[in-house]
Amino acid sequence: MNKTECKEQLQQDIVSYLDGMDDEIVSHVCDIAISNINQIEESNEVVRQTELDEKLSQLILSINKGTEALNLIAQIIRSK
């Protein structure tokens, strides 16, 4: 998978994972993901796999934390 394919797949995965969330939030999370991927340095057009793995792990952790926070906010709103 090249960098462009990775970005497209990641956006599709995020949209699917956050299905039902506000479109603005989903768009913002996708922007964060693409921004992080764009920061990966390329050497002769080949992405170093360990750096990509690290960035994707950081991104997944951020998405999970954000999703937990949004779910908590939704629970609070529903309980009022």
Secondary structure, 3 states (H helix, E strand, C coil): CCHHHHHHHHHHHHHHHCCCCCHHHHHHHHHHHHHHHHCCCEECCEECHHHHHHHHHHHHHHHHHHHHHHHHHHHHHHHC
